[in-house]
Amino acid sequence: MSSSHQKTIVTLFDDFGRSRFNEKEEYKNQLSTCQESLFHVQQSYYHQKKRALIVFEGWDASGKGGAIRRITEKLDPRSVNVFPVSAPTQEEREKHFLYRFWKQIPSPGKLTIFDRSHYGRVLVERVDGLTPANDWQRSYQEINEFEKTLSDNGVRIIKLFMHISADEQRERFEERLHNPFKRWKLTEEDLHNRRMREHYVEAINDMFEKTHTDYAPWHIINGEYKWQARVDVLETLVQALSEGVDITPPPLDEKLIAMASKQLDVNEEKLRSTDKE
């Protein structure tokens, strides 16, 4: 990958600071504002036939699912799709590792969210030795070419990594273990991955270094504080998806105005003036 594609240095951090939210009401108000803004962005993408791919990666129990729920909660479900990524099937293993992701690319007017992604190739497959070194090392270039192709064809790509400390992860694991309604979330694989954290840190930072590009940048989200993380995710998406996009609602169609005036007894001039506000 050419160094000209590198925008900034992205790497995991150890200082998680403090949450900017102390009161739940403050968090709820800010969350609602961000959700409304994201809905307006979604409507613009729908009307303008734009499309976007939102990629989530992160530590186990880092809040990916919670963030995705807050993203989709107020969106029109007809134009957003969530693709939960698990281990490939036998059929998928017999094909190129990007095969199953190509099938999920958003169509015009749609947003697609990958809950985990093609980056498993250079994360879990690397750390657990599931793929020969030559293959996963080659995959960085294949991933960049995949994302460049999407970008060149009008797909906006936003990649988010949910980052939490080892101590916070342990607390969340314990909470899941002791809560009968959350226990299903904790798996043997989660505990195995935690034991391999140092290896994952190396793999994650390599991933950032080799795949953080101007057309598909990484954004590290401080996931240590759930309220703040959810708002940060939404703010990041609104900003990234809005850049260079006209978010102004489309004007009312003149034929619709005429029909509404006749059938609904609506004042045409009032409709036009409202549309300009």
C-alpha positions, 0 to 999 in steps of 0.5 A: 500500500502506498504511503500516500494513503496514510492520513494519520498514525492510528494506534491503541491507547492506554489512557481512557480518561473519564466519561463526559457524562455524569447524569443519565438524562444528559446522556439520553438527550445527547443520544437522542440528538445524535440519533435524529441527526443520523436519521436525517443523514440516512434519508439523504442517502436514500433520496440521493441513492448514496450508500455506505459501509460501516465496519465494527471491530473491537474487543469482546464485550467492548459494546459493539452490539449496544452501539449498533442497537443505538445506531439502528434504533431510530433509522428506517429499517428498510434501508439499513442492514446489519450483517453479523459475522461469525466463523465462515461455513465450510462452503465459505472456507472453500472460497476466497475469504472476501467472498461472503463480504462481497455479497453484503455490499449495500445497494444504492440508498442503503447503509450496511453495518458489519458486526465484525468483518473481513478483518477477522482474516488479520486478527483471529485467523492470525492470532490463532494460527488458523491461516498460514502467515503468507496468506494473512500477510497478503490479505492486507493488500487484498483488503485495501484493494477490496475497500478501494474498489468499493470506494471508487464505486461510490461506497463510503466506508467508515471503520470503527474499533471499540477499545476497552481496557483489560480491567474493564473487559474483566468486569463486563465478563464477570457481570455477564457470568453472574447475570442469567439473562446475559450469561449467554453472551460469554463464551469459551472463545471470549476467555481464550481471546482475553488470554491472547490479548497481547498478541491481539494488541500487536495484530490490531496495531498492525491492522491499523498501520496497514489498512488505515487509508484516506478512502477507508479510515479507522476510528478508535472509539473509547469504549471504556464508558458505555454512555460516552461510547454510544454517543461517540459512535453516533457523532463519528458516523454523522460527521463521516457520513455527512462530509460532502453530502447535502443533508437538506430534505428534497423539495416537495414535488409540484404534482404532489402539492397540487394533489394534496391541495385538491384532495386534502384541502391543503393551502399550496402556498403554505406548503411551499413556504413550509418546505423552504424553512 
